[in-house]
Every structure is written in structure tokens, then in C-alpha cells.
Amino acid sequence: MSIIDTYALRKIGGPLAIMLCLFAGIFVLVDLFDHAHSFIDNDVTLGVVFSYYAYYLPLIVVLTSPVAMLLATLLAVGGLAKNNELMALKGSGVSLYRILAPVLALAVAVSLANVLIGELILPSATRHRLQIKETTISRRASEVVTTDPVYVSPDGTMFHARRLNSRTRTLEEITVEEFDQANSPTSRIDAKSAVWENGQWVFYDGSLRRFTTTGEEVTNFDTLEPGYSEPLPGELGVRKLHPDEMPFRELRSYILKLRATGSDPRDLTVQLRLKIAFPFITVIMTLLGGTLVAGARRSGFARSFAAALAISFFYYGALQVGQVLGRQGILMPWLAAWISNIIFGGIGVGLLIRAPK
């Protein structure tokens, strides 16, 4: 690593750490004030509150790291520009590309770290956080009626019902599908109702379909006991699965299963693409911020700083618009997830090309 790389990373490393801690603290404080009444009304202990925010931390880091990296870049590269250090480096034959290279490399590393967090840490942390919220903070586990509950068992069997009455332990308009390793359905149960009896689900008034290589076998029944001892009524009725609870492959498999039941998981498909697209916002934010302030004079630094922050707000706005268009089917899911990266990445590359070298 050269002296330039070491110096640039040292200049940006401190502000980045400060910004991440600052944003995490602000995020926690805002959420704490928002849920303070729930904590008090439900006598939530400090230990539970601490656990809730500890499990929240991976998501906070993923969400705030792009803006934290942007501000750190503005402070670091802008500081070099204000102190005429950029001018001195350029005068000695070092190009702007070479100066920004270690900063962009750090942004790529942060993006890859966010991908790993999203795959390895975030699903489990989100699952525990939502369980704490639903069962301890919001006290929703005791609700009697739940609409459209969905459950996927560890072996891939999917339960989908229109309604669950947790008091009578009854499901209405229930569909259960089993899948093979290729996510192709092997059997399907459609019943008007299912009741939890003697530790298993008993299905009433429906049909059983078995899918084979030679065709489909259909058997109608009045009562059917296939031996499903899970999910428990409480597990099925607490809440729907959240995309952050599942890594990429598991969410993709979940989407395929939903499609096989006749559902249209368009929103989940956009969220699947965002698992890859969103972390790389950090790189584009860094590129935009670095190129804007690198070419700013002393008098124009504040204006470039404000312009970079304004671009970040427009960026997140475009991201939200893309998700809405994707959910409505106007844009393909991959384009809905990547459209803001494509637009603002192009702007960043254009600014870099036009910036004084």
C-alpha cells in the first residue's frame, strides 16, 4: 500500500467510524422515543430493550452506511481540497483517479461487508428482533384472528390460509404444498378448513393432489389427517415472513413456492433484487461525493457539499419510486431494484470524467 493510499484511508477512516456511530445513535433514539409508550405499557425490561436494539444493529448499519460513507468522503476529500492538498498531489503528477482509488476501494469493501451482513447476520437478527417486538413489545401474539398467514417449514412445506382463528385453532381456506429439491410441487392439499386436534392439523372438505411424472392424481376427502404436527397455531398466526429474515437463496426459494400456490410475490421479487443492488449504493454515493468536492474551490466547497447531500436524497427518492413501480408491475423487478443505481451511477461516472484531473 502506497503512502497516498495510507494517507487517504486514514483521512476517511475516522469520519466514517464517527458517522456510523452517530447515525446508529440517532436511529436508536428516534425508534426508542417512537416505542417508549409500548415499552412502558407492557412493562418491558431494560434487558429486553437492549436485546431488541442489539438485534436491530445489523439492519441499522446496512441502511445508514451509504450516507455515512458519503459524508465521510465529503469531509475527507473536501478537507484535502480546502487545504490545497489535492492541488499539490495533482501538481506532482498524481491524477484524480489515483487519489480517489483508495476511497472507492473502501466503499467497495463496505458494500461487500453489507452483502455479507445481509446474508449471514441480518436474517437471524431480524427474526429475533421481530419475535421480541411481536410477543413482548406489541403483545400481538394473543390476537384471535389473523388474515393470510403463511408458514414455510424447515423441509420446505408451505402453509397458506385465508384466515386463522387462534382461539379456536381453526384455519379457513387452507392450502398446503410440498416441494422437491428443484422447488417443483409434489403434492397439494386444498381444504375449506383445518383444525388443530391432538397435536396435528386435521383437514376438512377438500382435495389432495399428487404430482408425478405421468400426470396428476386427485383424491377428494371429507376428513384428512396427513400428520402435520407443525406449524403450531401460534407459529402460523404471529406474522408473515419478512424479506430481511431470509438470505438470498432462501428468499428466492420462498418466492418460487409462493408462485406455485398461485400467489403473485411481486414485492418480494423486488426485495430479492434489492439484496444485491442496495449495498452498492455505497460505491455510487462515494463516487458522487468524491468527484463533486474534489473539483470544488474554497468558495464552492459548501455548495458542492450541499449538492452531494441533495443528490443522496434524490437517490433514495428514486429508489422508493423504483420499488413502487416494481410492485405495480410497471418495471421488471431487476430494473426496479437497479434503476437508481443505473441513473446515479451514470451521473457519477460522468462527473468523474469531466472533473479536473
Buried (B, 14 or more C-beta within 10 A) or exposed (E): EEEBBEBBBEBBEEBBEBBBEBBBEEBBEEBEEEBEEBBEEEEBEEEBBEBBBEBBBBBBBBBBBBBBBBBBBBBBBBBBBBEEBBEEBBEEEBEBEBBBBBBBBBBBEBBBBBBEBBBEBBBEBBBBBBBBBBBBBBBEBEBEEBEEBBBBBEEBBBBBBBBBBBEEBBBBBBBBBBBEEEBEBBBBBBBEBBBBEEEBBBBBEBBBBBBEEEEEEEEEBEEBEBEBEBBEBEEBBBBEBBBBBBBBEBBBBBBBBBBBBEBEBBBBBBBBBBBBBBBBBBBBBBBBBBBBBBBBEEEBBEEBBEBBBEBBEBBEEBBEBBBEBBBEEEBBBBBBBBBBBBBBBEBBBEBBEEBEB
